[in-house]
Every structure is written in structure tokens, then in C-alpha cells.
Amino acid sequence: MIEKEDPVISEEEAAQYDRQIRLWGLDAQKRLRGSRVLLAGLGGLGAEVAKNLILAGVKGLTLLDHEQVSEESCRAQFLVPVTAQGQNRAQASLERAQNLNPMVEVHADTDKIEDKPDDFFLQFDAVCLTGCSRDLIVRVDQLCSKHNIKVFCGDVYGYYGYMFCNLGQEYNYVEEKPKIVKPTGDSNDGPEAKKAKVDPNVTTMVKKTASFCTLKESLEVDWTTEKAKAGLKRTPVDYFLLHVLLKFRTDKGRDPAPQFFEEDSLLLKQIRDDVLEALALSSDLLHEDFISYCFSEMSPVCAVVGGVLGQEVVKALSQRDAPHRNFFFFDGRKGNGVVDYFGPN
């Protein structure tokens, strides 16, 4: 990994990030300002994440994408001009991304992420992957876990979206809590006066530690064990939908596309049956009506999932507030998100 320099907030930066410094403190902003992030995949979700990280004030953001701008990507991706069709998505996103915050070093990389050597990822403090295959995400996650690099991944499929994060076996952070005021101990004041009370006007910083599993561990849960069976009812169905959609991407090299709706619908149903059978689960667990709602990136869903994903990266880098452990699922049909944790059995 590269040697980290001691981040310094200039007067100009203090003015730029005044609201954020008031919100989570100068030390947190310094940690954020000293961080470099890799963002792979400049689709609709990637654009939302890029915007949030640049506005938050990281030190550097590298946009990595070998794909070209298409008519469809222009609909959900606000960083590329409509005149940029046929150009590289990372390069076409660079100007608008940089204009969001000139204090952040924004770079475009047009290489294919699969061709990047391991050493490439070690220069970053956090890696965020969108639009990548399951095998690639697992490879990068395992690599970064060994080098204490924070890993995030996410995608949007129509009305559905998800986010996963792995912050390591021992992630330390601080959380602001209301201060507990101890009783005075005067017996004449009655029993209520002897109880500890919360003072809403005074807060204290509490140090905490969280442990995360890898994506590989979270996806390879053995559902035949008693522990897994006991947790099945609280497991969101979106978790199993993610298995299906990642398998579709592996098999087809792309996501479900509207122009292939009939063909892709049949394949999605078959993959659902195969995936759930391999997990020793009934196909009834995931109703086939999901098929109608998982085509293309939808801008509103990108905004929601990108907001959560971007905020989780910011929290992890600044080490402020409790992180998600470690999945976030969003269903745009219901307008809600679900957070869940999957550790090794």
C-alpha cells in the first residue's frame, strides 16, 4: 500500500466542508480528506456514488470503466453528456464529476478491471465495485481483506438494488451517544431521583468495534444447518434474488435487458430454480413475479441505493457512526430497504 500522508484541512477546505465538519467533526473530515477511493463501473449507480463521494470531500477518486456510453446508460447516468455516446464512460464522466468539487482529485481509467493486477487495488483506502461479476468481486474482496482495504459493492436491477460492505475482521469507529447523568444519591428525593437519566443536551463519543465477513462467506451459507434454518425466516428474499441475478450475469456476461425480455425471462426462471435447488431450498421461496421488475437501471432506485452506498463509504473512511453489517437490500416496489448480516456458520 502507498504511504499515507498526514491530511491537513486548509482554510478554503474548512469553509467548503463547514457543514460536514459541524456534523461529524474535524478529525472525521481529516480522515475522509486523506482517503483515496476506487470506483469501478460508471452506470447509473456508479454516477450516484461518485457524486456523493466527491461532494463529501475524499482526497482522490478514480473512475474505472472500459464500457462505452450507450443510449440506455444516458438515461440513468447524469455525469455523461447525451452527446457522448460511443465514448468511454469513465472518460465521458470526468468533466462533470470534477466540476462537482475541484478540491477532489478525480481521475478516469479506461482499462478493463479484470485485467488489473493485484497491486493496482492496494493503492486505495476503499474499493467500490458496481457492475462486476461475482468471481471478480470475490477476488477483489479477498485481496483487499488481507491488506485492510475497505470493500463495497452494489448494483441496481430495475426496481431492485443492493449494497454489500466488508470493513474487515476488526473495524473501529466512534458513535455519538447522549450522556447518561448519574443520580445524586439523595434519598430524600424519592426513587425516581435515584435512576440514571439521559441528558439530551450533552453527548459523549463511544468507541466501538465491528467484525465483517467476506462476500464469499456471506454467499456460501449452508442452509441445511440448524443455525441457517433458524435464520431463514428473517432472511430477506432479496438475498436469494441476488444469487439469481449474479448467476445470470455470470452466464450471459450482462444483466437482464429489455430488448431480450422474453428470452431473459425464461432464463431467469430457470436460474431461480437451479440456484434454490443448489441451496437446498424450495423454488417457492422466490416468487417468479420478480422477473418483471429486474430489467435496466432505474434512476430513482440508483439514487436511493447510491445514497446509502455512498454514505456507507463516507462513514467507513471517517470512522464515524455505526456501519451496515453487511448487506442492504432495496425493493422499489415497496419503497423500503432491509439491512441484514450474514456471517460464516
C-alpha positions as CSV (number, residue, x, y, z in Angstrom):
1,M,0.0,0.0,0.0
2,I,1.1,3.6,-0.6
3,E,2.4,5.5,2.4
4,K,-0.4,7.8,3.8
5,E,0.3,11.4,4.3
6,D,-1.0,13.3,7.3
7,P,-4.1,15.0,6.0
8,V,-4.4,18.8,6.6
9,I,-7.5,20.8,6.2
10,S,-6.8,24.3,4.7
11,E,-8.9,27.3,5.4
12,E,-10.5,27.0,2.0
13,E,-11.4,23.4,2.7
14,A,-12.7,24.2,6.1
15,A,-15.1,26.7,4.5
16,Q,-16.1,24.3,1.8
17,Y,-16.8,21.5,4.3
18,D,-18.0,23.6,7.2
19,R,-21.4,21.9,7.4
20,Q,-19.9,18.4,7.4
21,I,-17.2,19.4,10.0
22,R,-20.0,20.6,12.2
23,L,-21.9,17.3,11.6
24,W,-19.2,14.7,12.2
25,G,-16.2,16.7,13.5
26,L,-12.8,17.9,12.2
27,D,-11.0,14.6,12.8
28,A,-13.5,12.6,10.8
29,Q,-13.2,15.1,7.9
30,K,-9.4,14.8,8.0
31,R,-9.6,11.1,7.7
32,L,-12.0,11.4,4.8
33,R,-9.8,14.1,3.2
34,G,-6.8,11.8,3.4
35,S,-8.6,8.8,1.6
36,R,-8.3,7.6,-1.9
37,V,-11.2,5.6,-3.4
38,L,-11.5,3.3,-6.5
39,L,-15.0,3.3,-8.1
40,A,-15.5,0.6,-10.7
41,G,-18.5,0.9,-13.1
42,L,-19.9,4.2,-14.2
43,G,-23.5,3.2,-14.8
44,G,-26.4,5.0,-13.1
45,L,-25.5,3.6,-9.6
46,G,-21.8,4.4,-10.1
47,A,-22.7,8.0,-11.0
48,E,-24.7,8.5,-7.8
49,V,-21.8,7.0,-5.7
50,A,-19.3,9.2,-7.5
51,K,-21.3,12.3,-6.8
52,N,-21.7,11.6,-3.1
53,L,-18.0,10.8,-2.5
54,I,-16.8,13.9,-4.4
55,L,-19.2,16.2,-2.6
56,A,-18.2,14.6,0.8
57,G,-14.6,15.5,0.1
58,V,-12.3,12.5,-0.3
59,K,-8.8,13.2,-1.4
60,G,-8.9,11.3,-4.7
61,L,-11.5,9.3,-6.7
62,T,-10.5,7.0,-9.6
63,L,-13.3,6.2,-12.0
64,L,-12.6,2.8,-13.7
65,D,-14.8,1.7,-16.6
66,H,-13.9,0.2,-20.0
67,E,-17.5,0.3,-21.3
68,Q,-18.8,2.8,-23.9
69,V,-21.6,5.3,-23.4
70,S,-24.9,3.9,-24.8
71,E,-28.3,5.3,-25.2
72,E,-29.6,3.3,-22.3
73,S,-26.7,4.5,-20.0
74,C,-27.5,8.1,-20.7
75,R,-31.0,7.6,-19.2
76,A,-29.7,6.7,-15.7
77,Q,-26.2,8.3,-15.8
78,F,-26.2,12.1,-15.2
79,L,-22.5,12.6,-15.4
80,V,-22.2,11.8,-19.1
81,P,-23.5,14.3,-21.8
82,V,-26.1,13.0,-24.2
83,T,-23.6,13.8,-27.0
84,A,-21.0,11.4,-25.5
85,Q,-22.5,8.2,-27.0
86,G,-19.7,5.9,-28.2
87,Q,-17.1,7.4,-25.8
88,N,-15.6,5.7,-22.8
89,R,-17.9,6.0,-19.8
90,A,-15.2,6.9,-17.3
91,Q,-13.6,9.5,-19.6
92,A,-17.0,11.0,-20.5
93,S,-18.0,11.3,-16.8
94,L,-14.7,13.0,-15.8
95,E,-15.5,16.7,-16.6
96,R,-18.9,16.8,-14.8
97,A,-17.6,14.8,-11.9
98,Q,-14.6,17.1,-11.4
99,N,-16.8,20.2,-11.6
100,L,-18.7,19.0,-8.5
101,N,-15.7,19.7,-6.3
102,P,-12.4,21.0,-7.7
103,M,-10.7,20.1,-4.4
104,V,-11.0,16.4,-5.1
105,E,-8.6,14.7,-7.4
106,V,-10.8,12.8,-9.9
107,H,-9.1,10.5,-12.4
108,A,-10.5,8.3,-15.3
109,D,-9.2,4.9,-16.0
110,T,-10.4,3.2,-19.2
111,D,-8.9,-0.2,-18.6
112,K,-10.9,-3.4,-18.0
113,I,-11.0,-4.2,-14.3
114,E,-10.4,-7.9,-14.9
115,D,-7.0,-7.0,-16.4
116,K,-5.8,-5.1,-13.4
117,P,-3.1,-6.8,-11.3
118,D,-3.5,-7.2,-7.6
119,D,-1.1,-4.3,-6.9
120,F,-3.4,-1.9,-8.6
121,F,-6.0,-2.2,-5.8
122,L,-3.6,-1.8,-3.0
123,Q,-3.1,1.9,-3.6
124,F,-6.6,2.7,-2.4
125,D,-8.2,3.0,1.1
126,A,-11.5,1.8,-0.2
127,V,-12.7,-0.1,-3.3
128,C,-16.3,0.2,-4.6
129,L,-17.4,-2.2,-7.3
130,T,-20.5,-1.9,-9.4
131,G,-21.5,-3.9,-12.5
132,C,-18.9,-6.6,-11.8
133,S,-19.1,-10.4,-11.9
134,R,-19.4,-12.4,-8.8
135,D,-16.0,-14.0,-9.4
136,L,-14.3,-10.6,-9.7
137,I,-16.0,-9.2,-6.6
138,V,-14.9,-12.2,-4.6
139,R,-11.4,-12.0,-5.8
140,V,-11.0,-8.3,-5.0
141,D,-12.8,-8.7,-1.7
142,Q,-10.4,-11.4,-0.6
143,L,-7.4,-9.5,-1.7
144,C,-8.4,-6.3,0.0
145,S,-9.4,-8.1,3.2
146,K,-5.8,-9.3,3.5
147,H,-4.5,-5.7,3.2
148,N,-7.0,-3.9,5.4
149,I,-8.7,-2.1,2.5
150,K,-12.4,-1.5,2.8
151,V,-14.6,-3.1,0.1
152,F,-18.0,-2.2,-1.1
153,C,-20.1,-3.5,-3.9
154,G,-23.6,-2.8,-5.2
155,D,-25.9,-3.0,-8.2
156,V,-29.3,-1.9,-9.4
157,Y,-31.6,-4.2,-11.3
158,G,-34.8,-2.5,-12.3
159,Y,-36.8,-1.9,-9.0
160,Y,-34.2,-3.9,-7.0
161,G,-30.9,-2.8,-5.6
162,Y,-28.3,-4.0,-3.0
163,M,-25.2,-3.0,-1.3
164,F,-22.6,-5.1,0.5
165,C,-19.6,-4.0,2.6
166,N,-16.7,-5.7,4.2
167,L,-14.7,-3.5,6.6
168,G,-12.5,-6.2,8.0
169,Q,-12.3,-8.5,11.0
170,E,-11.8,-5.6,13.4
171,Y,-13.3,-2.3,12.3
172,N,-13.1,0.5,14.8
173,Y,-15.4,3.5,14.8
174,V,-16.9,6.1,17.2
175,E,-20.5,6.8,17.8
176,E,-22.1,9.9,19.4
177,K,-24.4,9.0,22.2
178,P,-26.5,11.1,24.7
179,K,-24.7,11.4,28.0
180,I,-26.1,9.4,31.0
181,V,-26.4,11.5,34.1
182,K,-25.8,9.6,37.3
183,P,-28.2,10.1,40.2
184,T,-27.2,12.4,43.1
185,G,-28.0,9.7,45.6
186,D,-30.1,11.9,47.9
187,S,-32.6,9.5,49.4
188,N,-35.0,12.4,50.2
189,D,-35.8,12.9,46.5
190,G,-37.6,9.6,46.1
191,P,-36.9,6.5,43.9
192,E,-37.1,8.4,40.6
193,A,-34.2,10.6,41.5
194,K,-32.0,7.6,42.0
195,K,-32.4,6.4,38.4
196,A,-29.8,7.3,35.8
197,K,-31.2,9.7,33.2
198,V,-30.3,10.8,29.7
199,D,-29.3,14.4,29.2
200,P,-30.3,15.3,25.6
201,N,-28.2,18.4,25.7
202,V,-24.9,16.6,26.3
203,T,-23.4,13.9,24.2
204,T,-20.3,11.7,24.5
205,M,-18.2,9.8,21.9
206,V,-18.3,6.0,22.4
207,K,-15.6,3.8,20.8
208,K,-16.9,0.6,19.2
209,T,-15.7,-2.4,17.2
210,A,-17.5,-4.4,14.5
211,S,-16.5,-7.5,12.6
212,F,-17.3,-8.3,9.0
213,C,-17.3,-11.4,6.9
214,T,-16.2,-11.7,3.2
215,L,-18.7,-11.7,0.3
216,K,-17.7,-15.3,-0.4
217,E,-18.7,-16.3,3.2
218,S,-21.9,-14.4,3.0
219,L,-23.0,-16.0,-0.3
220,E,-21.9,-19.6,0.7
221,V,-24.2,-20.1,3.7
222,D,-25.0,-23.7,4.2
223,W,-28.8,-23.6,4.5
224,T,-29.0,-27.2,5.6
225,T,-27.6,-26.4,9.1
226,E,-29.9,-25.8,12.0
227,K,-28.4,-22.4,12.6
228,A,-29.1,-21.3,9.0
229,K,-32.6,-22.8,9.0
230,A,-33.4,-20.9,12.2
231,G,-32.4,-17.6,10.5
232,L,-34.2,-18.3,7.2
233,K,-37.5,-16.6,8.2
234,R,-35.7,-13.3,8.9
235,T,-33.6,-13.5,5.7
236,P,-34.9,-11.1,3.1
237,V,-35.9,-12.8,-0.2
238,D,-33.8,-10.2,-1.9
239,Y,-30.7,-12.1,-0.7
240,F,-31.7,-15.1,-2.8
241,L,-32.7,-12.8,-5.7
242,L,-29.1,-11.5,-5.6
243,H,-27.9,-15.1,-6.1
244,V,-30.1,-15.4,-9.2
245,L,-29.0,-12.1,-10.7
246,L,-25.3,-12.7,-10.1
247,K,-25.6,-16.1,-11.7
248,F,-27.4,-14.5,-14.7
249,R,-24.5,-12.1,-15.1
250,T,-22.0,-14.9,-15.0
251,D,-23.8,-17.0,-17.6
252,K,-24.7,-14.2,-20.0
253,G,-22.0,-11.7,-19.4
254,R,-24.6,-8.9,-19.0
255,D,-27.7,-8.1,-16.9
256,P,-31.3,-8.7,-18.0
257,A,-32.1,-6.4,-20.9
258,P,-35.5,-5.1,-22.1
259,Q,-34.7,-5.9,-25.7
260,F,-34.3,-9.6,-24.7
261,F,-37.2,-9.6,-22.3
262,E,-38.8,-12.9,-23.4
263,E,-35.6,-14.8,-23.7
264,D,-34.2,-13.4,-20.4
265,S,-37.4,-14.0,-18.5
266,L,-37.3,-17.7,-19.3
267,L,-33.6,-17.9,-18.3
268,L,-34.2,-16.0,-15.0
269,K,-36.9,-18.5,-14.1
270,Q,-34.6,-21.4,-14.9
271,I,-31.7,-19.9,-12.9
272,R,-34.0,-19.3,-10.0
273,D,-34.9,-23.0,-9.9
274,D,-31.3,-24.1,-10.3
275,V,-30.0,-21.7,-7.6
276,L,-32.5,-22.5,-5.0
277,E,-32.2,-26.2,-5.6
278,A,-28.4,-25.9,-5.2
279,L,-29.0,-24.1,-1.9
280,A,-31.4,-27.0,-0.8
281,L,-34.3,-24.5,-0.7
282,S,-37.8,-24.6,-2.3
283,S,-38.3,-22.5,-5.5
284,D,-41.5,-21.2,-3.8
285,L,-39.2,-19.0,-1.7
286,L,-38.7,-16.6,-4.6
287,H,-42.0,-16.0,-6.5
288,E,-41.5,-15.6,-10.2
289,D,-43.1,-12.2,-10.3
290,F,-39.7,-10.8,-9.6
291,I,-38.9,-11.3,-13.3
292,S,-41.0,-8.4,-14.4
293,Y,-39.2,-5.9,-12.2
294,C,-35.4,-6.6,-12.7
295,F,-34.7,-5.1,-16.1
296,S,-32.5,-2.0,-16.6
297,E,-31.2,0.6,-14.1
298,M,-33.9,2.9,-12.8
299,S,-32.8,6.4,-11.9
300,P,-34.9,6.6,-8.7
301,V,-33.6,3.3,-7.4
302,C,-30.0,4.3,-8.3
303,A,-30.5,7.5,-6.3
304,V,-31.6,5.6,-3.2
305,V,-29.1,2.7,-3.3
306,G,-26.3,5.2,-4.4
307,G,-27.1,7.4,-1.4
308,V,-26.9,4.5,1.0
309,L,-23.7,3.1,-0.6
310,G,-22.0,6.5,-0.8
311,Q,-22.9,7.3,2.8
312,E,-21.5,3.9,4.0
313,V,-18.2,4.6,2.2
314,V,-18.1,8.0,3.9
315,K,-18.8,6.6,7.3
316,A,-16.2,3.9,6.9
317,L,-13.5,6.2,5.8
318,S,-14.3,8.8,8.5
319,Q,-14.8,6.1,11.1
320,R,-17.9,7.8,12.4
321,D,-21.2,6.1,13.2
322,A,-22.3,2.5,13.1
323,P,-21.9,0.8,9.7
324,H,-24.3,-1.5,8.0
325,R,-23.4,-5.2,8.7
326,N,-23.2,-6.0,5.9
327,F,-26.0,-6.2,3.3
328,F,-28.5,-3.5,2.4
329,F,-31.4,-4.5,0.1
330,F,-33.8,-2.2,-1.6
331,D,-37.2,-3.0,-3.2
332,G,-38.6,-0.1,-5.2
333,R,-42.0,-1.7,-5.4
334,K,-42.3,-1.4,-1.6
335,G,-40.2,1.7,-1.2
336,N,-38.2,0.2,1.7
337,G,-34.7,-1.1,2.5
338,V,-33.6,-4.0,4.6
339,V,-30.3,-4.4,6.4
340,D,-29.0,-7.8,7.3
341,Y,-25.9,-9.6,8.4
342,F,-24.6,-12.9,7.1
343,G,-21.6,-14.3,8.9
344,P,-19.9,-17.7,8.4
345,N,-21.6,-20.6,10.1
